[in-house]
Amino acid sequence: MASYEKPDFWALKAQKEGYPARSVYKLKEIDDKYHLFKPGTSRLVPGLPEPGIRILELGAAPGSWSLYVLRLYAKTGKPAALPGGRSGSAENAILLAAADLLPLSRRFDGGLFDRKDFFFIQGDFTESAVKGELTRRGPYTTIISDAAPATTGIRTVDTLRSLALAEEVVLSYAEKSLAPGGNLALKVFQGADTAALLKRLREQFNNVKSFKPVACRSDSFETYYIGLGKR
């Protein structure tokens, strides 16, 4: 088994470009390929000016995905810098809500986590109180989740826990809080019986994909399910 203690190419790149974790490049690749946050792919959410985007992130710590989104739409008066030299627009209206059991790293955020259009709650997003805080800020135009369960090292156990967490994302949030036309990206450990989850996703979305970004570790058994165009 490869050691995760020594930073690899992606971890070093993340540090250099100001992100707390390599996972940012997984989201970037998914976004580049499937345009998760593209304005106009979902109906406008009441209360947000065109092309209003409202995003929910589940399992946000240490904060790389949140930083990616905030930098993509940062209202700094100039396009925000993204991994790979891409630029974001300063003209889009955004609200990002996020949750995790752990706190976010403030090492690289440069004050972005203090923005009024960013809401973070430290807590278990499967619990009713946290669900209430998050769902009342919806409906969302995009839901993203890099959440993973506490792992045991026993693959069968870990994949089943991951599947249960993914089902919670779909059942509690995607079905109830994702706006028509919206998009979803969530992590699942390969090896569990995902047939029922995929069936449910295909009933909800016009297009469902399974995708493993290049930035995933070579020995990782994680993959991502992408749901495009909520019905």
C-alpha positions in Angstrom: 0.0 0.0 0.0 1.4 3.4 -0.9 2.1 5.9 1.9 0.0 9.0 1.9 2.5 10.8 4.3 4.8 11.9 1.4 3.1 14.6 -0.8 2.7 13.5 -4.4 2.6 15.7 -7.5 -1.0 16.8 -6.9 -0.5 17.5 -3.2 2.5 19.7 -4.0 0.7 21.4 -6.8 -2.2 22.2 -4.4 0.2 23.8 -1.9 1.8 25.8 -4.6 -1.5 27.1 -6.0 -3.0 27.8 -2.6 -5.3 24.9 -1.8 -5.2 22.8 1.4 -5.7 19.5 -0.4 -5.1 17.8 -3.8 -8.9 17.1 -4.1 -9.3 20.5 -5.8 -8.0 19.0 -9.0 -10.6 16.2 -8.9 -13.4 18.9 -8.8 -11.7 21.0 -11.5 -11.5 18.0 -13.8 -15.2 17.1 -13.2 -16.2 20.7 -13.7 -14.1 21.1 -16.9 -15.7 17.9 -18.3 -19.3 18.3 -17.2 -19.7 22.1 -16.5 -21.3 21.6 -13.1 -21.5 25.3 -12.3 -22.2 26.7 -15.8 -24.8 29.5 -15.6 -28.0 28.8 -17.5 -27.9 25.0 -17.0 -30.6 25.2 -14.3 -33.6 27.4 -13.7 -32.9 30.7 -11.9 -33.4 30.5 -8.1 -35.8 33.1 -6.7 -34.0 35.9 -4.9 -30.7 35.6 -6.9 -30.1 37.9 -9.8 -29.3 36.4 -13.2 -27.4 34.1 -13.7 -27.8 33.3 -9.9 -26.1 30.1 -8.8 -26.6 28.5 -5.4 -24.3 25.6 -4.5 -24.3 23.1 -1.6 -21.2 21.3 -0.6 -21.4 18.3 1.7 -18.1 17.1 3.3 -16.3 20.4 2.8 -13.2 20.1 5.0 -10.4 21.0 4.7 -11.9 23.5 2.1 -10.3 23.0 -1.3 -13.6 22.5 -3.1 -15.1 25.5 -1.4 -12.1 27.6 -2.3 -12.4 26.5 -5.9 -16.0 27.6 -6.1 -15.5 30.9 -4.3 -12.5 31.8 -6.5 -14.5 30.8 -9.6 -17.1 33.4 -8.7 -15.2 35.8 -6.4 -16.5 39.4 -6.6 -13.1 40.9 -6.4 -13.4 43.3 -9.3 -11.3 41.0 -11.5 -11.5 37.4 -12.6 -10.4 35.0 -9.8 -7.4 32.7 -10.4 -8.1 29.0 -10.8 -5.9 25.9 -11.0 -4.3 25.7 -14.4 -4.5 29.4 -15.1 -8.2 29.5 -15.8 -10.1 32.6 -14.8 -13.5 33.0 -13.2 -16.1 35.7 -13.7 -16.6 38.5 -11.2 -20.1 39.1 -12.4 -22.0 36.0 -11.3 -24.2 36.0 -8.2 -23.5 33.0 -6.0 -24.4 31.5 -2.6 -22.3 28.6 -1.4 -23.4 26.6 1.7 -21.2 23.9 3.1 -21.0 21.5 6.0 -18.4 19.1 7.5 -17.7 17.5 10.9 -14.3 19.1 10.8 -13.4 22.8 10.6 -12.1 24.4 7.4 -8.4 25.2 7.0 -7.8 29.0 6.9 -4.3 28.7 5.6 -5.1 29.7 2.0 -8.5 31.3 2.0 -7.4 34.9 2.1 -10.6 35.9 3.8 -12.9 34.2 1.2 -14.5 32.1 4.0 -15.6 35.3 5.6 -17.7 36.4 2.6 -21.4 37.0 3.3 -22.4 34.7 0.4 -20.6 31.8 2.0 -22.2 29.8 4.8 -20.4 27.0 6.7 -21.8 24.8 9.4 -19.5 22.5 11.4 -21.6 19.4 12.0 -23.0 16.2 10.7 -25.0 16.8 7.6 -27.0 13.6 8.2 -28.5 15.1 11.4 -31.8 16.9 11.4 -30.6 20.2 12.8 -27.8 20.6 10.2 -30.2 19.4 7.4 -32.6 22.1 8.4 -29.9 24.8 8.2 -28.8 23.7 4.8 -32.1 22.9 3.2 -33.7 26.2 4.1 -31.0 28.0 2.1 -32.0 26.0 -1.0 -33.1 25.1 -3.5 -29.6 24.6 -5.0 -28.5 24.7 -8.6 -25.6 22.4 -7.9 -24.8 19.9 -5.1 -21.2 18.6 -4.7 -20.0 16.0 -2.2 -16.5 14.7 -1.6 -17.7 13.2 1.7 -16.1 9.9 2.9 -16.9 7.8 6.0 -14.4 7.0 8.7 -12.5 4.2 7.1 -11.5 0.9 8.8 -9.1 -0.5 6.2 -11.6 -3.3 5.5 -12.7 -2.6 1.9 -16.1 -4.3 2.2 -17.0 -2.3 5.3 -15.6 1.0 3.9 -17.5 0.7 0.6 -20.8 -0.1 2.4 -20.3 3.0 4.6 -19.5 5.1 1.6 -22.6 3.9 -0.2 -24.8 4.7 2.8 -23.3 8.2 2.9 -23.9 8.7 -0.8 -27.5 7.5 -0.5 -27.9 10.1 2.3 -26.7 12.8 -0.1 -29.1 11.7 -2.8 -32.1 11.0 -0.6 -31.9 13.9 1.8 -30.5 16.6 -0.4 -30.5 15.9 -4.2 -34.2 14.7 -4.2 -35.5 17.5 -2.0 -33.2 20.5 -2.4 -31.8 20.4 -5.9 -33.6 22.7 -8.3 -35.0 21.4 -11.7 -32.2 21.4 -14.2 -29.5 21.3 -11.5 -26.4 19.1 -11.3 -24.9 16.7 -8.8 -21.4 15.3 -8.2 -20.7 12.9 -5.3 -18.0 10.4 -4.3 -18.6 6.7 -3.9 -16.1 3.9 -3.0 -16.1 1.2 -5.7 -17.0 -2.3 -4.6 -20.4 -1.7 -3.0 -23.6 -2.7 -4.6 -24.5 0.7 -6.2 -27.2 -0.6 -8.6 -30.0 0.8 -6.5 -28.2 4.2 -6.1 -27.6 4.4 -9.9 -31.2 3.5 -10.6 -32.4 6.3 -8.3 -30.0 8.8 -9.9 -31.2 7.8 -13.4 -34.8 8.4 -12.4 -33.9 11.9 -11.2 -31.4 13.1 -13.8 -31.4 13.4 -17.6 -27.8 12.1 -17.7 -25.8 10.1 -15.2 -22.1 9.4 -15.5 -19.5 7.5 -13.5 -16.1 9.2 -13.6 -12.7 8.8 -12.0 -10.5 11.9 -12.2 -6.8 11.6 -13.0 -6.0 13.3 -9.7 -7.4 10.3 -7.7 -4.6 8.2 -6.2 -3.7 5.2 -8.3 -4.5 2.8 -5.4 -7.7 4.6 -4.5 -11.1 2.8 -5.1 -13.1 6.0 -5.1 -15.1 7.2 -8.1 -17.6 10.0 -8.7 -21.2 9.8 -9.9 -22.3 12.8 -11.9 -26.0 13.7 -12.4 -26.8 16.3 -15.0 -30.1 18.0 -15.5 -32.4 17.3 -12.5 -35.8 16.4 -13.8 
